[in-house]
């Protein structure tokens, strides 16, 4: 998990000795005067004052220590290390010297030496608690967040109300996946120092991760009150506002980010994405073009433009832009480095091509229709997919070998993601392969359904980890009007924790929970083949049922995913699909009402 707002991760500064109270001007010592200049930020004057002291007394340990700290703060690390090493040689029993030296070693990237030196400071004086702060920073620089967290805990046992240490602890805990503990630490830090914008931004990130979007909006708004020119904060604020359904406010926040940082292509691209998802295509297209004029290599902007074009049915340009996703660092584990090249559409005769899935199961199923075309060009096709899809794809025409473990990968000549095949085969609204059914259920699982009634499969939730799951999934309770339609028997195809919704809603007698028996998608396919209809949200089961040739009614959130295009109740991808779209973002009542109205007429045509 990445760190939150990086600006909050600046090194904790400690070690400058404070002057002993307020002294009359005539009684201020040269060291106190140098310290005052240092703390007030007059570093050039402070350095001159420290050097004057050392000219008179080269062994003055406080002047050497503070000069070393000042040089390190200015990034003059070689000079700082020389001064502080000299200090430790002259004063080997001075723990503050080892503390300052260790902090400078960390800044120089010599973290293992730094940890040795810092622990020496604690050996001399175990009560010098500030050392733990620098030990934490050294571990952080070394990538060991767990040890950094332990060091901060040791510090906070003695100094529990240090807001900067609490803020850093919150960042560490967030990075370790301890969201609730991170929230507690950052909240406490903010209580102690409410005017720290970086703490508020980090707090908002944790709040957002925990689903507290309203609180995240409040924290970011407060941070912007402190620093109204933080374009990144406006961009992040838009994310929380969008999750709350406050679309106009989200668009306004994205406009602020663009105004503050017109040189950042990503901000313009994000504005374009939000606009096109809310029907403002003309302006969205303008922002995509402006963003790419600023940074023609902005992969995320190209990708968002791809979704914009594909949603409009402009497939030729859309597929080309869609290929920019291959540059995403987030897909590095999907596109590992191989000596074999990525397929560029060139001749495959006699060659082995390695095709692989990329993102969701639905994407894999949707693009599996192109595998047979590949097999007609290549000598051999090796397909890499996730284990739950393996049995289902065993009978897929054109596949010579299926692997689910990268370690089992045989020799191949070129490789390609399934999601790139529409690009290479120039798929458009008139040329998508119409091959349904192109998947076949294995038939290994006996399905027990009531053939005297109309059997309907239900899916009301997709993968909880999907970034748009909060929009596309529905609560089971809103489907209750469907369950009252006479002549229908309902079967849950859910295989995750949402199965428990059946019992929670008291619907165990109206919905048969088949989830426990659905080990993989082949089992799900076997059951689907015994059903008359599948009603589902936009998830992999929709693609599975449609690819099996079964009638599928898909409930679509607004905005819908790009593959379902705009303003259509059918799909060029699957002839058996009917689309039921939200007429208002976040509202499902119209969709359910239409389903309830349509279902009896379908039953009548089926003579049930």
Secondary structure, DSSP 4 states (H G I P E B T S, - for coil): ---S-GGGGPPPP--PPPPSS---GGG--HHHHHHHHHHTT-HHHHHHHHHHHHHH-TT-HHHHHHHHHHHHHTT-HHHHHHHHHHHHHH-TT-HHHHHHHHHHHHHTT-HHHHHHHHHHHHHH-TT-TTHHHHHHHHHHHTT-HHHHHHHHHHHHHH-TT-HHHHHHHHHHHHHTT-HHHHHHHHHHHHHH-TT-HHHHHHHHHHHHHTT-HHHHHHHHHHHHHH-TT-HHHHHHHHHHHHHTT-HHHHHHHHHHHHHH-TT-HHHHHHHHHHHHHTT-HHHHHHHHHHHHHH-TT-HHHHHHHHHHHHHTT-HHHHHHHHGGGGG-GGGTTTS---SSEEP-S---TT-EEEEE--S-HHHHHHHGGGHHHHHTTSSEEEEE--HHHHHHHTT-TT-SEEESSGGG----SEEEEGGGHHHHTT--TTTS----S-------S-----TTSEEEEEE----TTSTTHHHH---GGGGHHHHTSTTEEEEE---SGGGHHHHHTT-TTTEEE-GGG--SHHHHHHHHTT-SEEEEESSHHHHHHHHTT--EEEEE-SSPPGGG-SS-SS-SS-TTEEEEE-SSTT--HHHHHHHHHHHHHHHHHTT-
